[in-house]
Amino acid sequence: MLTQRQVTLVTICALTIVTLSMGVRQSFGLLTRPVSLDLDIGRQAFSMAIAIQTLITGFGNPIAGALADRFGTRNVALAGGVFYILGLTLGSFSQEPLHLQLTFGVLMGIALSGVSMGVVFGAVARVVAPEKRTAAFGIVTAGGSIGQFLMIPT
């Protein structure tokens, strides 16, 4: 049985993961015009990369959840974090639409699957008492909104 401190730590870690991952992801809409102008590629190319990202995230979520059950949430979230950093870093060097689609689209889509709510909810559900899960899920879900609020000015 886990202590209350350990349960709180898992919930805070899940909240942090969702805050960072969704905060950056939900800020992309505001970056469409600046990125398009900076790279001189048109907003359609950037929008297509984000559409690819969304599709890959959707298809990858069940796979990431299954991998988290098999190999552990920590390992899947770490892999997702690595893909996230890779996608953002390589995406910042993109000069062509294909590069954006591979970095912001494919790599970030895989990354978001690894750090998705489905993955972190599994970890939270395993440690939080059934009568407190709804509140814990609400706190973790709020991380996405908090992340957008914090990442936009950043």
URVEN-V221461 format. One record per backbone hydrogen bond with DSSP energy under -1.0 kcal/mol. NH is the residue of the N-H (numbers start at 1). CO is the residue of the C=O. If there is no record, write none. Layout:
nh->NH co->CO
nh->NH co->CO
//
This chain:
nh->7 co->3
nh->8 co->4
nh->9 co->5
nh->10 co->6
nh->11 co->7
nh->12 co->8
nh->13 co->9
nh->14 co->10
nh->15 co->11
nh->16 co->12
nh->17 co->13
nh->18 co->14
nh->19 co->15
nh->20 co->16
nh->21 co->17
nh->22 co->18
nh->23 co->19
nh->24 co->20
nh->25 co->21
nh->26 co->22
nh->28 co->25
nh->30 co->27
nh->35 co->31
nh->36 co->32
nh->37 co->33
nh->38 co->34
nh->39 co->35
nh->41 co->36
nh->46 co->42
nh->47 co->43
nh->48 co->44
nh->49 co->45
nh->50 co->46
nh->51 co->47
nh->52 co->48
nh->53 co->49
nh->54 co->50
nh->55 co->51
nh->56 co->52
nh->57 co->53
nh->58 co->54
nh->59 co->55
nh->60 co->56
nh->61 co->57
nh->64 co->60
nh->65 co->61
nh->66 co->62
nh->67 co->63
nh->68 co->64
nh->69 co->65
nh->70 co->66
nh->71 co->67
nh->72 co->68
nh->76 co->72
nh->77 co->73
nh->78 co->74
nh->79 co->75
nh->80 co->76
nh->81 co->77
nh->82 co->78
nh->83 co->79
nh->84 co->80
nh->85 co->81
nh->86 co->82
nh->87 co->83
nh->88 co->84
nh->89 co->85
nh->90 co->86
nh->91 co->87
nh->92 co->88
nh->93 co->90
nh->94 co->91
nh->100 co->96
nh->101 co->97
nh->102 co->98
nh->103 co->99
nh->104 co->100
nh->105 co->100
nh->106 co->101
nh->107 co->102
nh->108 co->103
nh->109 co->105
nh->110 co->106
nh->111 co->107
nh->112 co->108
nh->113 co->109
nh->114 co->110
nh->115 co->111
nh->120 co->116
nh->121 co->117
nh->122 co->118
nh->123 co->119
nh->124 co->120
nh->125 co->121
nh->126 co->122
nh->128 co->124
nh->132 co->129
nh->136 co->132
nh->137 co->133
nh->138 co->134
nh->139 co->135
nh->140 co->136
nh->141 co->137
nh->142 co->138
nh->143 co->140
nh->144 co->141
nh->146 co->142
nh->147 co->143
nh->148 co->144
nh->149 co->145
nh->150 co->146
nh->151 co->147
nh->152 co->148
nh->154 co->150
//
